[in-house]
Amino acid sequence: MDELRSLNQIEFDNPGFGLSRRYDREGVEYAIFYRDGAGKSRHVHCRDKNQLQSIIDRLRTARERES
């Protein structure tokens, strides 16, 4: 089911996290933009759309620990 979720839906379900994608020779690269516990802008790259939600969940947990 995760593969059917659009980037817009993932972004909508996760306030505070932004998503983008770009295409290159290796396929699609996704980026997750967020602010860490100190309020610094950060980003993480991922190649598998199905991993986006689990990465966001880990980032959210880490951010909550830092706050």
All heavy atoms as TSV, in Angstrom:
chain	resi	resn	atom	element	x	y	z
A	1	MET	N	N	0.822	-1.199	0.000
A	1	MET	CA	C	0.000	0.000	0.000
A	1	MET	C	C	0.864	1.261	0.000
A	1	MET	O	O	0.497	2.245	-0.603
A	1	MET	CB	C	-0.929	-0.058	1.212
A	1	MET	CG	C	-1.683	1.218	1.449
A	1	MET	SD	S	-3.299	1.129	0.720
A	1	MET	CE	C	-4.043	2.533	1.438
A	2	ASP	N	N	2.026	1.213	0.683
A	2	ASP	CA	C	2.878	2.395	0.744
A	2	ASP	C	C	3.267	2.902	-0.631
A	2	ASP	O	O	3.372	4.097	-0.846
A	2	ASP	CB	C	4.154	2.106	1.542
A	2	ASP	CG	C	3.888	2.074	3.027
A	2	ASP	OD1	O	2.851	2.632	3.459
A	2	ASP	OD2	O	4.697	1.488	3.752
A	3	GLU	N	N	3.495	1.987	-1.571
A	3	GLU	CA	C	3.925	2.418	-2.897
A	3	GLU	C	C	2.845	3.217	-3.616
A	3	GLU	O	O	3.132	3.941	-4.560
A	3	GLU	CB	C	4.389	1.232	-3.739
A	3	GLU	CG	C	3.321	0.218	-4.048
A	3	GLU	CD	C	3.116	-0.840	-2.976
A	3	GLU	OE1	O	3.825	-0.841	-1.968
A	3	GLU	OE2	O	2.212	-1.659	-3.161
A	4	LEU	N	N	1.599	3.099	-3.165
A	4	LEU	CA	C	0.504	3.824	-3.792
A	4	LEU	C	C	0.351	5.242	-3.237
A	4	LEU	O	O	-0.329	6.063	-3.837
A	4	LEU	CB	C	-0.803	3.060	-3.601
A	4	LEU	CG	C	-0.851	1.664	-4.216
A	4	LEU	CD1	C	-2.177	0.989	-3.899
A	4	LEU	CD2	C	-0.623	1.723	-5.710
A	5	ARG	N	N	0.958	5.537	-2.106
A	5	ARG	CA	C	0.846	6.874	-1.512
A	5	ARG	C	C	1.675	7.855	-2.325
A	5	ARG	O	O	2.823	7.609	-2.639
A	5	ARG	CB	C	1.360	6.865	-0.079
A	5	ARG	CG	C	0.442	6.121	0.859
A	5	ARG	CD	C	0.972	6.064	2.256
A	5	ARG	NE	N	1.013	7.388	2.850
A	5	ARG	CZ	C	1.767	7.700	3.884
A	5	ARG	NH1	N	2.558	6.822	4.431
A	5	ARG	NH2	N	1.741	8.924	4.385
A	6	SER	N	N	1.076	8.983	-2.626
A	6	SER	CA	C	1.799	10.009	-3.372
A	6	SER	C	C	2.704	10.782	-2.416
A	6	SER	O	O	2.523	10.762	-1.194
A	6	SER	CB	C	0.813	10.970	-4.033
A	6	SER	OG	O	0.177	11.759	-3.044
A	7	LEU	N	N	3.677	11.467	-2.972
A	7	LEU	CA	C	4.548	12.313	-2.154
A	7	LEU	C	C	3.728	13.378	-1.446
A	7	LEU	O	O	3.989	13.699	-0.281
A	7	LEU	CB	C	5.630	12.969	-3.012
A	7	LEU	CG	C	6.705	12.054	-3.564
A	7	LEU	CD1	C	7.740	12.880	-4.322
A	7	LEU	CD2	C	7.358	11.239	-2.488
A	8	ASN	N	N	2.728	13.910	-2.126
A	8	ASN	CA	C	1.867	14.915	-1.497
A	8	ASN	C	C	1.152	14.346	-0.282
A	8	ASN	O	O	1.024	15.018	0.744
A	8	ASN	CB	C	0.844	15.459	-2.496
A	8	ASN	CG	C	1.466	16.351	-3.534
A	8	ASN	OD1	O	2.535	16.894	-3.332
A	8	ASN	ND2	N	0.788	16.482	-4.663
A	9	GLN	N	N	0.685	13.111	-0.373
A	9	GLN	CA	C	-0.020	12.497	0.750
A	9	GLN	C	C	0.934	12.232	1.913
A	9	GLN	O	O	0.598	12.468	3.066
A	9	GLN	CB	C	-0.695	11.194	0.328
A	9	GLN	CG	C	-1.547	10.580	1.425
A	9	GLN	CD	C	-2.699	11.480	1.836
A	9	GLN	OE1	O	-3.419	11.990	0.984
A	9	GLN	NE2	N	-2.875	11.688	3.126
A	10	ILE	N	N	2.134	11.760	1.613
A	10	ILE	CA	C	3.136	11.527	2.663
A	10	ILE	C	C	3.464	12.846	3.350
A	10	ILE	O	O	3.535	12.914	4.578
A	10	ILE	CB	C	4.404	10.869	2.082
A	10	ILE	CG1	C	4.076	9.462	1.552
A	10	ILE	CG2	C	5.508	10.803	3.130
A	10	ILE	CD1	C	5.191	8.827	0.748
A	11	GLU	N	N	3.650	13.890	2.564
A	11	GLU	CA	C	3.956	15.212	3.115
A	11	GLU	C	C	2.791	15.725	3.975
A	11	GLU	O	O	2.985	16.246	5.067
A	11	GLU	CB	C	4.245	16.180	1.967
A	11	GLU	CG	C	5.101	17.341	2.323
A	11	GLU	CD	C	5.563	18.089	1.080
A	11	GLU	OE1	O	4.837	18.120	0.069
A	11	GLU	OE2	O	6.659	18.641	1.134
A	12	PHE	N	N	1.564	15.548	3.501
A	12	PHE	CA	C	0.372	15.983	4.228
A	12	PHE	C	C	0.251	15.248	5.573
A	12	PHE	O	O	-0.115	15.838	6.584
A	12	PHE	CB	C	-0.879	15.736	3.375
A	12	PHE	CG	C	-2.154	16.127	4.039
A	12	PHE	CD1	C	-2.534	17.457	4.104
A	12	PHE	CD2	C	-2.978	15.165	4.610
A	12	PHE	CE1	C	-3.711	17.829	4.728
A	12	PHE	CE2	C	-4.159	15.524	5.239
A	12	PHE	CZ	C	-4.533	16.865	5.303
A	13	ASP	N	N	0.577	13.963	5.571
A	13	ASP	CA	C	0.489	13.141	6.780
A	13	ASP	C	C	1.597	13.430	7.779
A	13	ASP	O	O	1.540	12.957	8.921
A	13	ASP	CB	C	0.531	11.653	6.427
A	13	ASP	CG	C	-0.710	11.184	5.685
A	13	ASP	OD1	O	-1.733	11.900	5.723
A	13	ASP	OD2	O	-0.646	10.102	5.062
A	14	ASN	N	N	2.622	14.180	7.369
A	14	ASN	CA	C	3.788	14.432	8.210
A	14	ASN	C	C	4.132	15.914	8.232
A	14	ASN	O	O	5.116	16.350	7.628
A	14	ASN	CB	C	4.988	13.624	7.695
A	14	ASN	CG	C	4.741	12.144	7.785
A	14	ASN	OD1	O	4.811	11.573	8.856
A	14	ASN	ND2	N	4.418	11.522	6.661
A	15	PRO	N	N	3.350	16.729	8.956
A	15	PRO	CA	C	3.635	18.164	9.018
A	15	PRO	C	C	5.037	18.411	9.569
A	15	PRO	O	O	5.505	17.707	10.455
A	15	PRO	CB	C	2.573	18.725	9.962
A	15	PRO	CG	C	1.728	17.598	10.394
A	15	PRO	CD	C	2.218	16.341	9.779
A	16	GLY	N	N	5.694	19.398	8.999
A	16	GLY	CA	C	7.052	19.720	9.435
A	16	GLY	C	C	8.129	19.050	8.591
A	16	GLY	O	O	9.311	19.305	8.773
A	17	PHE	N	N	7.712	18.184	7.677
A	17	PHE	CA	C	8.652	17.503	6.784
A	17	PHE	C	C	8.256	17.807	5.350
A	17	PHE	O	O	7.095	17.680	4.980
A	17	PHE	CB	C	8.624	15.986	7.013
A	17	PHE	CG	C	9.172	15.574	8.341
A	17	PHE	CD1	C	8.354	15.511	9.449
A	17	PHE	CD2	C	10.510	15.262	8.478
A	17	PHE	CE1	C	8.847	15.143	10.689
A	17	PHE	CE2	C	11.017	14.899	9.715
A	17	PHE	CZ	C	10.195	14.840	10.820
A	18	GLY	N	N	9.237	18.205	4.547
A	18	GLY	CA	C	9.000	18.465	3.138
A	18	GLY	C	C	9.688	17.412	2.291
A	18	GLY	O	O	10.697	16.838	2.695
A	19	LEU	N	N	9.133	17.136	1.130
A	19	LEU	CA	C	9.697	16.116	0.238
A	19	LEU	C	C	9.939	16.693	-1.145
A	19	LEU	O	O	9.183	17.539	-1.613
A	19	LEU	CB	C	8.724	14.940	0.115
A	19	LEU	CG	C	8.370	14.208	1.406
A	19	LEU	CD1	C	7.265	13.196	1.131
A	19	LEU	CD2	C	9.583	13.521	1.971
A	20	SER	N	N	10.983	16.219	-1.763
A	20	SER	CA	C	11.221	16.556	-3.166
A	20	SER	C	C	11.809	15.321	-3.834
A	20	SER	O	O	12.208	14.366	-3.177
A	20	SER	CB	C	12.177	17.743	-3.304
A	20	SER	OG	O	13.478	17.380	-2.928
A	21	ARG	N	N	11.843	15.349	-5.146
A	21	ARG	CA	C	12.470	14.243	-5.887
A	21	ARG	C	C	13.183	14.799	-7.099
A	21	ARG	O	O	12.832	15.850	-7.628
A	21	ARG	CB	C	11.449	13.197	-6.266
A	21	ARG	CG	C	10.526	13.643	-7.350
A	21	ARG	CD	C	9.609	12.527	-7.787
A	21	ARG	NE	N	8.501	13.129	-8.498
A	21	ARG	CZ	C	7.247	12.826	-8.307
A	21	ARG	NH1	N	6.915	11.910	-7.445
A	21	ARG	NH2	N	6.307	13.429	-8.980
A	22	ARG	N	N	14.200	14.081	-7.522
A	22	ARG	CA	C	14.907	14.421	-8.751
A	22	ARG	C	C	15.289	13.129	-9.439
A	22	ARG	O	O	15.416	12.089	-8.809
A	22	ARG	CB	C	16.116	15.307	-8.484
A	22	ARG	CG	C	17.274	14.623	-7.841
A	22	ARG	CD	C	18.450	15.586	-7.645
A	22	ARG	NE	N	19.568	14.863	-7.083
A	22	ARG	CZ	C	20.573	14.375	-7.779
A	22	ARG	NH1	N	20.620	14.536	-9.098
A	22	ARG	NH2	N	21.542	13.720	-7.185
A	23	TYR	N	N	15.433	13.223	-10.733
A	23	TYR	CA	C	15.760	12.058	-11.544
A	23	TYR	C	C	17.197	12.173	-12.025
A	23	TYR	O	O	17.646	13.241	-12.413
A	23	TYR	CB	C	14.818	11.964	-12.748
A	23	TYR	CG	C	13.374	11.829	-12.329
A	23	TYR	CD1	C	12.564	12.948	-12.178
A	23	TYR	CD2	C	12.835	10.580	-12.069
A	23	TYR	CE1	C	11.235	12.818	-11.778
A	23	TYR	CE2	C	11.508	10.443	-11.674
A	23	TYR	CZ	C	10.722	11.568	-11.538
A	23	TYR	OH	O	9.426	11.443	-11.142
A	24	ASP	N	N	17.913	11.059	-11.991
A	24	ASP	CA	C	19.269	11.016	-12.525
A	24	ASP	C	C	19.483	9.667	-13.215
A	24	ASP	O	O	18.536	8.908	-13.406
A	24	ASP	CB	C	20.311	11.283	-11.424
A	24	ASP	CG	C	20.256	10.276	-10.289
A	24	ASP	OD1	O	19.690	9.173	-10.466
A	24	ASP	OD2	O	20.791	10.582	-9.213
A	25	ARG	N	N	20.723	9.363	-13.573
A	25	ARG	CA	C	21.013	8.121	-14.294
A	25	ARG	C	C	20.631	6.876	-13.502
A	25	ARG	O	O	20.310	5.843	-14.074
A	25	ARG	CB	C	22.496	8.032	-14.637
A	25	ARG	CG	C	22.918	8.975	-15.731
A	25	ARG	CD	C	24.367	8.808	-15.994
A	25	ARG	NE	N	25.072	9.441	-14.866
A	25	ARG	CZ	C	26.364	9.512	-14.736
A	25	ARG	NH1	N	27.146	8.968	-15.636
A	25	ARG	NH2	N	26.910	10.113	-13.718
A	26	GLU	N	N	20.676	6.973	-12.181
A	26	GLU	CA	C	20.394	5.812	-11.336
A	26	GLU	C	C	18.914	5.670	-11.003
A	26	GLU	O	O	18.515	4.725	-10.347
A	26	GLU	CB	C	21.211	5.905	-10.053
A	26	GLU	CG	C	22.697	5.885	-10.312
A	26	GLU	CD	C	23.498	6.143	-9.049
A	26	GLU	OE1	O	23.034	5.750	-7.965
A	26	GLU	OE2	O	24.571	6.730	-9.165
A	27	GLY	N	N	18.097	6.617	-11.405
A	27	GLY	CA	C	16.665	6.569	-11.127
A	27	GLY	C	C	16.208	7.805	-10.385
A	27	GLY	O	O	16.626	8.906	-10.689
A	28	VAL	N	N	15.396	7.601	-9.366
A	28	VAL	CA	C	14.817	8.717	-8.603
A	28	VAL	C	C	15.552	8.838	-7.267
A	28	VAL	O	O	15.844	7.838	-6.619
A	28	VAL	CB	C	13.320	8.476	-8.325
A	28	VAL	CG1	C	12.727	9.637	-7.543
A	28	VAL	CG2	C	12.560	8.262	-9.607
A	29	GLU	N	N	15.836	10.077	-6.893
A	29	GLU	CA	C	16.391	10.344	-5.566
A	29	GLU	C	C	15.418	11.263	-4.839
A	29	GLU	O	O	15.045	12.313	-5.350
A	29	GLU	CB	C	17.759	11.014	-5.661
A	29	GLU	CG	C	18.370	11.272	-4.298
A	29	GLU	CD	C	19.739	11.886	-4.392
A	29	GLU	OE1	O	19.831	13.029	-4.892
A	29	GLU	OE2	O	20.693	11.236	-3.979
A	30	TYR	N	N	14.975	10.840	-3.672
A	30	TYR	CA	C	14.059	11.628	-2.849
A	30	TYR	C	C	14.853	12.359	-1.781
A	30	TYR	O	O	15.881	11.870	-1.320
A	30	TYR	CB	C	13.031	10.714	-2.175
A	30	TYR	CG	C	12.193	9.944	-3.155
A	30	TYR	CD1	C	12.518	8.633	-3.503
A	30	TYR	CD2	C	11.086	10.522	-3.746
A	30	TYR	CE1	C	11.750	7.928	-4.419
A	30	TYR	CE2	C	10.314	9.829	-4.660
A	30	TYR	CZ	C	10.661	8.536	-4.991
A	30	TYR	OH	O	9.898	7.840	-5.903
A	31	ALA	N	N	14.363	13.517	-1.391
A	31	ALA	CA	C	14.968	14.268	-0.292
A	31	ALA	C	C	13.876	14.609	0.711
A	31	ALA	O	O	12.766	14.970	0.341
A	31	ALA	CB	C	15.623	15.541	-0.805
A	32	ILE	N	N	14.223	14.454	1.978
A	32	ILE	CA	C	13.323	14.810	3.080
A	32	ILE	C	C	13.932	16.027	3.764
A	32	ILE	O	O	15.076	15.984	4.204
A	32	ILE	CB	C	13.205	13.656	4.096
A	32	ILE	CG1	C	12.728	12.388	3.414
A	32	ILE	CG2	C	12.294	14.061	5.252
A	32	ILE	CD1	C	12.845	11.142	4.280
A	33	PHE	N	N	13.181	17.112	3.805
A	33	PHE	CA	C	13.631	18.349	4.445
A	33	PHE	C	C	12.914	18.511	5.775
A	33	PHE	O	O	11.706	18.276	5.858
A	33	PHE	CB	C	13.330	19.560	3.552
A	33	PHE	CG	C	14.042	19.502	2.238
A	33	PHE	CD1	C	13.444	18.921	1.136
A	33	PHE	CD2	C	15.317	20.016	2.118
A	33	PHE	CE1	C	14.110	18.855	-0.076
A	33	PHE	CE2	C	15.995	19.952	0.912
A	33	PHE	CZ	C	15.388	19.373	-0.190
A	34	TYR	N	N	13.656	18.914	6.793
A	34	TYR	CA	C	13.062	19.073	8.121
A	34	TYR	C	C	13.947	19.976	8.969
A	34	TYR	O	O	15.042	20.346	8.564
A	34	TYR	CB	C	12.903	17.706	8.797
A	34	TYR	CG	C	14.223	17.033	9.125
A	34	TYR	CD1	C	14.712	17.041	10.432
A	34	TYR	CD2	C	14.980	16.408	8.146
A	34	TYR	CE1	C	15.923	16.440	10.737
A	34	TYR	CE2	C	16.178	15.809	8.434
A	34	TYR	CZ	C	16.658	15.822	9.740
A	34	TYR	OH	O	17.858	15.242	10.035
A	35	ARG	N	N	13.473	20.325	10.140
A	35	ARG	CA	C	14.261	21.074	11.118
A	35	ARG	C	C	14.542	20.149	12.292
A	35	ARG	O	O	13.653	19.465	12.777
A	35	ARG	CB	C	13.520	22.316	11.588
A	35	ARG	CG	C	13.366	23.331	10.476
A	35	ARG	CD	C	13.111	24.718	11.022
A	35	ARG	NE	N	13.002	25.663	9.937
A	35	ARG	CZ	C	14.043	26.299	9.382
A	35	ARG	NH1	N	15.247	26.110	9.835
A	35	ARG	NH2	N	13.856	27.146	8.395
A	36	ASP	N	N	15.816	20.154	12.730
A	36	ASP	CA	C	16.182	19.305	13.865
A	36	ASP	C	C	15.720	19.932	15.172
A	36	ASP	O	O	15.070	20.978	15.181
A	36	ASP	CB	C	17.686	19.015	13.860
A	36	ASP	CG	C	18.553	20.253	14.066
A	36	ASP	OD1	O	18.032	21.317	14.464
A	36	ASP	OD2	O	19.773	20.147	13.845
A	37	GLY	N	N	16.048	19.306	16.289
A	37	GLY	CA	C	15.613	19.777	17.593
A	37	GLY	C	C	16.088	21.173	17.927
A	37	GLY	O	O	15.466	21.897	18.699
A	38	ALA	N	N	17.226	21.596	17.338
A	38	ALA	CA	C	17.774	22.932	17.572
A	38	ALA	C	C	17.222	23.953	16.577
A	38	ALA	O	O	17.609	25.116	16.601
A	38	ALA	CB	C	19.298	22.893	17.481
A	39	GLY	N	N	16.348	23.517	15.675
A	39	GLY	CA	C	15.758	24.423	14.694
A	39	GLY	C	C	16.579	24.599	13.437
A	39	GLY	O	O	16.250	25.423	12.584
A	40	LYS	N	N	17.660	23.816	13.274
A	40	LYS	CA	C	18.502	23.888	12.077
A	40	LYS	C	C	17.861	23.121	10.928
A	40	LYS	O	O	17.343	22.022	11.110
A	40	LYS	CB	C	19.863	23.256	12.361
A	40	LYS	CG	C	20.933	24.209	12.722
A	40	LYS	CD	C	22.244	23.470	12.766
A	40	LYS	CE	C	23.335	24.399	12.310
A	40	LYS	NZ	N	24.645	23.868	12.573
A	41	SER	N	N	17.917	23.708	9.756
A	41	SER	CA	C	17.380	23.059	8.568
A	41	SER	C	C	18.294	21.903	8.149
A	41	SER	O	O	19.507	22.062	8.063
A	41	SER	CB	C	17.270	24.088	7.437
A	41	SER	OG	O	16.726	23.475	6.303
A	42	ARG	N	N	17.706	20.752	7.913
A	42	ARG	CA	C	18.452	19.550	7.532
A	42	ARG	C	C	17.744	18.855	6.375
A	42	ARG	O	O	16.587	19.110	6.100
A	42	ARG	CB	C	18.517	18.567	8.705
A	42	ARG	CG	C	19.091	19.132	9.961
A	42	ARG	CD	C	20.527	18.863	10.011
A	42	ARG	NE	N	21.061	19.298	11.296
A	42	ARG	CZ	C	22.321	19.530	11.473
A	42	ARG	NH1	N	23.161	19.349	10.507
A	42	ARG	NH2	N	22.760	19.939	12.637
A	43	HIS	N	N	18.463	17.934	5.738
A	43	HIS	CA	C	17.834	17.089	4.725
A	43	HIS	C	C	18.521	15.734	4.678
A	43	HIS	O	O	19.666	15.596	5.075
A	43	HIS	CB	C	17.827	17.755	3.350
A	43	HIS	CG	C	19.180	17.861	2.723
A	43	HIS	ND1	N	20.072	18.854	3.042
A	43	HIS	CD2	C	19.789	17.080	1.805
A	43	HIS	CE1	C	21.177	18.694	2.333
A	43	HIS	NE2	N	21.029	17.623	1.579
A	44	VAL	N	N	17.767	14.740	4.223
A	44	VAL	CA	C	18.244	13.372	4.093
A	44	VAL	C	C	17.830	12.882	2.715
A	44	VAL	O	O	16.735	13.188	2.243
A	44	VAL	CB	C	17.602	12.466	5.181
A	44	VAL	CG1	C	17.993	11.021	4.991
A	44	VAL	CG2	C	17.964	12.953	6.566
A	45	HIS	N	N	18.708	12.107	2.076
A	45	HIS	CA	C	18.397	11.554	0.755
A	45	HIS	C	C	18.052	10.077	0.859
A	45	HIS	O	O	18.552	9.369	1.720
A	45	HIS	CB	C	19.598	11.720	-0.187
A	45	HIS	CG	C	19.915	13.141	-0.484
A	45	HIS	ND1	N	19.310	13.832	-1.500
A	45	HIS	CD2	C	20.736	14.018	0.129
A	45	HIS	CE1	C	19.767	15.073	-1.515
A	45	HIS	NE2	N	20.639	15.211	-0.530
A	46	CYS	N	N	17.202	9.639	-0.050
A	46	CYS	CA	C	16.743	8.253	-0.077
A	46	CYS	C	C	16.398	7.899	-1.526
A	46	CYS	O	O	15.905	8.737	-2.265
A	46	CYS	CB	C	15.517	8.138	0.822
A	46	CYS	SG	S	14.663	6.578	0.748
A	47	ARG	N	N	16.639	6.665	-1.909
A	47	ARG	CA	C	16.302	6.229	-3.268
A	47	ARG	C	C	15.009	5.418	-3.332
A	47	ARG	O	O	14.450	5.237	-4.396
A	47	ARG	CB	C	17.439	5.385	-3.841
A	47	ARG	CG	C	18.651	6.204	-4.132
A	47	ARG	CD	C	18.964	6.123	-5.600
A	47	ARG	NE	N	20.071	6.997	-5.924
A	47	ARG	CZ	C	20.014	7.894	-6.883
A	47	ARG	NH1	N	18.927	8.025	-7.599
A	47	ARG	NH2	N	21.038	8.651	-7.144
A	48	ASP	N	N	14.532	4.942	-2.204
A	48	ASP	CA	C	13.360	4.068	-2.183
A	48	ASP	C	C	12.161	4.793	-1.574
A	48	ASP	O	O	12.139	5.099	-0.387
A	48	ASP	CB	C	13.692	2.817	-1.364
A	48	ASP	CG	C	12.576	1.792	-1.358
A	48	ASP	OD1	O	11.500	2.054	-1.942
A	48	ASP	OD2	O	12.791	0.729	-0.761
A	49	LYS	N	N	11.160	5.053	-2.391
A	49	LYS	CA	C	9.965	5.768	-1.920
A	49	LYS	C	C	9.296	5.044	-0.759
A	49	LYS	O	O	8.752	5.666	0.146
A	49	LYS	CB	C	8.981	5.932	-3.077
A	49	LYS	CG	C	7.723	6.680	-2.709
A	49	LYS	CD	C	6.807	6.801	-3.904
A	49	LYS	CE	C	5.483	7.392	-3.519
A	49	LYS	NZ	N	4.526	7.321	-4.604
A	50	ASN	N	N	9.362	3.718	-0.759
A	50	ASN	CA	C	8.722	2.939	0.300
A	50	ASN	C	C	9.412	3.099	1.651
A	50	ASN	O	O	8.856	2.715	2.675
A	50	ASN	CB	C	8.655	1.462	-0.080
A	50	ASN	CG	C	7.752	1.243	-1.273
A	50	ASN	OD1	O	6.742	1.913	-1.417
A	50	ASN	ND2	N	8.129	0.326	-2.137
A	51	GLN	N	N	10.607	3.662	1.670
A	51	GLN	CA	C	11.345	3.873	2.922
A	51	GLN	C	C	11.096	5.260	3.503
A	51	GLN	O	O	11.494	5.526	4.636
A	51	GLN	CB	C	12.846	3.709	2.655
A	51	GLN	CG	C	13.236	2.349	2.167
A	51	GLN	CD	C	13.770	1.504	3.284
A	51	GLN	OE1	O	14.312	2.013	4.241
A	51	GLN	NE2	N	13.593	0.218	3.167
A	52	LEU	N	N	10.462	6.149	2.752
A	52	LEU	CA	C	10.295	7.539	3.199
A	52	LEU	C	C	9.607	7.638	4.552
A	52	LEU	O	O	10.072	8.352	5.438
A	52	LEU	CB	C	9.522	8.354	2.157
A	52	LEU	CG	C	10.254	8.645	0.851
A	52	LEU	CD1	C	9.310	9.328	-0.143
A	52	LEU	CD2	C	11.474	9.495	1.102
A	53	GLN	N	N	8.497	6.926	4.741
A	53	GLN	CA	C	7.750	7.047	5.993
A	53	GLN	C	C	8.567	6.559	7.180
A	53	GLN	O	O	8.581	7.190	8.229
A	53	GLN	CB	C	6.421	6.305	5.916
A	53	GLN	CG	C	5.540	6.526	7.129
A	53	GLN	CD	C	5.155	7.996	7.301
A	53	GLN	OE1	O	4.604	8.606	6.398
A	53	GLN	NE2	N	5.459	8.564	8.460
A	54	SER	N	N	9.278	5.446	7.031
A	54	SER	CA	C	10.066	4.940	8.163
A	54	SER	C	C	11.223	5.882	8.494
A	54	SER	O	O	11.546	6.077	9.673
A	54	SER	CB	C	10.574	3.517	7.900
A	54	SER	OG	O	11.459	3.492	6.812
A	55	ILE	N	N	11.804	6.516	7.489
A	55	ILE	CA	C	12.872	7.495	7.739
A	55	ILE	C	C	12.299	8.707	8.461
A	55	ILE	O	O	12.881	9.200	9.438
A	55	ILE	CB	C	13.565	7.905	6.421
A	55	ILE	CG1	C	14.336	6.718	5.846
A	55	ILE	CG2	C	14.481	9.101	6.640
A	55	ILE	CD1	C	14.859	6.932	4.444
A	56	ILE	N	N	11.148	9.192	8.013
A	56	ILE	CA	C	10.499	10.337	8.666
A	56	ILE	C	C	10.188	9.999	10.120
A	56	ILE	O	O	10.413	10.815	11.021
A	56	ILE	CB	C	9.226	10.764	7.899
A	56	ILE	CG1	C	9.611	11.406	6.568
A	56	ILE	CG2	C	8.380	11.721	8.732
A	56	ILE	CD1	C	8.441	11.666	5.629
A	57	ASP	N	N	9.702	8.793	10.374
A	57	ASP	CA	C	9.397	8.387	11.749
A	57	ASP	C	C	10.648	8.407	12.619
A	57	ASP	O	O	10.620	8.874	13.762
A	57	ASP	CB	C	8.754	6.998	11.773
A	57	ASP	CG	C	7.363	6.974	11.156
A	57	ASP	OD1	O	6.736	8.057	11.019
A	57	ASP	OD2	O	6.906	5.869	10.787
A	58	ARG	N	N	11.771	7.908	12.082
A	58	ARG	CA	C	13.035	7.922	12.844
A	58	ARG	C	C	13.523	9.342	13.081
A	58	ARG	O	O	14.007	9.670	14.172
A	58	ARG	CB	C	14.105	7.107	12.127
A	58	ARG	CG	C	13.884	5.606	12.296
A	58	ARG	CD	C	14.976	4.844	11.646
A	58	ARG	NE	N	14.700	4.923	10.207
A	58	ARG	CZ	C	15.408	4.363	9.254
A	58	ARG	NH1	N	16.490	3.700	9.539
A	58	ARG	NH2	N	15.064	4.474	7.997
A	59	LEU	N	N	13.408	10.202	12.066
A	59	LEU	CA	C	13.828	11.602	12.219
A	59	LEU	C	C	12.965	12.314	13.255
A	59	LEU	O	O	13.475	13.100	14.062
A	59	LEU	CB	C	13.743	12.331	10.872
A	59	LEU	CG	C	14.732	11.886	9.804
A	59	LEU	CD1	C	14.381	12.520	8.465
A	59	LEU	CD2	C	16.150	12.233	10.212
A	60	ARG	N	N	11.669	12.056	13.232
A	60	ARG	CA	C	10.755	12.674	14.204
A	60	ARG	C	C	11.135	12.249	15.627
A	60	ARG	O	O	11.193	13.071	16.542
A	60	ARG	CB	C	9.312	12.291	13.907
A	60	ARG	CG	C	8.326	12.928	14.867
A	60	ARG	CD	C	6.880	12.544	14.597
A	60	ARG	NE	N	6.429	13.021	13.295
A	60	ARG	CZ	C	6.138	12.241	12.260
A	60	ARG	NH1	N	6.225	10.940	12.352
A	60	ARG	NH2	N	5.730	12.758	11.118
A	61	THR	N	N	11.402	10.970	15.818
A	61	THR	CA	C	11.792	10.460	17.133
A	61	THR	C	C	13.090	11.109	17.600
A	61	THR	O	O	13.194	11.543	18.754
A	61	THR	CB	C	11.950	8.922	17.086
A	61	THR	OG1	O	10.705	8.349	16.690
A	61	THR	CG2	C	12.371	8.373	18.421
A	62	ALA	N	N	14.069	11.198	16.716
A	62	ALA	CA	C	15.350	11.822	17.067
A	62	ALA	C	C	15.156	13.299	17.405
A	62	ALA	O	O	15.756	13.811	18.362
A	62	ALA	CB	C	16.344	11.664	15.920
A	63	ARG	N	N	14.325	13.985	16.650
A	63	ARG	CA	C	14.063	15.409	16.891
A	63	ARG	C	C	13.390	15.611	18.244
A	63	ARG	O	O	13.733	16.542	18.970
A	63	ARG	CB	C	13.197	15.977	15.765
A	63	ARG	CG	C	12.902	17.458	15.914
A	63	ARG	CD	C	12.202	18.029	14.725
A	63	ARG	NE	N	10.891	17.434	14.556
A	63	ARG	CZ	C	10.106	17.660	13.516
A	63	ARG	NH1	N	10.513	18.441	12.538
A	63	ARG	NH2	N	8.924	17.111	13.424
A	64	GLU	N	N	12.467	14.731	18.582
A	64	GLU	CA	C	11.772	14.843	19.869
A	64	GLU	C	C	12.732	14.598	21.031
A	64	GLU	O	O	12.613	15.227	22.077
A	64	GLU	CB	C	10.596	13.872	19.921
A	64	GLU	CG	C	9.456	14.300	19.008
A	64	GLU	CD	C	8.389	13.241	18.836
A	64	GLU	OE1	O	8.535	12.106	19.363
A	64	GLU	OE2	O	7.405	13.539	18.143
A	65	ARG	N	N	13.696	13.715	20.850
A	65	ARG	CA	C	14.693	13.456	21.894
A	65	ARG	C	C	15.601	14.655	22.107
A	65	ARG	O	O	16.036	14.911	23.207
A	65	ARG	CB	C	15.541	12.249	21.517
A	65	ARG	CG	C	14.925	10.962	21.923
A	65	ARG	CD	C	15.923	9.826	21.829
A	65	ARG	NE	N	15.237	8.707	21.231
A	65	ARG	CZ	C	15.674	7.975	20.248
A	65	ARG	NH1	N	16.846	8.215	19.713
A	65	ARG	NH2	N	14.974	6.983	19.783
A	66	GLU	N	N	15.913	15.367	21.005
A	66	GLU	CA	C	16.810	16.535	21.084
A	66	GLU	C	C	16.135	17.716	21.750
A	66	GLU	O	O	16.808	18.567	22.318
A	66	GLU	CB	C	17.256	16.953	19.679
A	66	GLU	CG	C	18.178	15.973	19.015
A	66	GLU	CD	C	18.517	16.370	17.590
A	66	GLU	OE1	O	18.082	17.452	17.135
A	66	GLU	OE2	O	19.215	15.613	16.909
A	67	SER	N	N	14.824	17.806	21.644
A	67	SER	CA	C	14.106	18.971	22.180
A	67	SER	C	C	14.030	18.961	23.682
A	67	SER	O	O	14.032	18.047	24.364
A	67	SER	CB	C	12.691	19.024	21.609
A	67	SER	OG	O	12.753	19.164	20.228
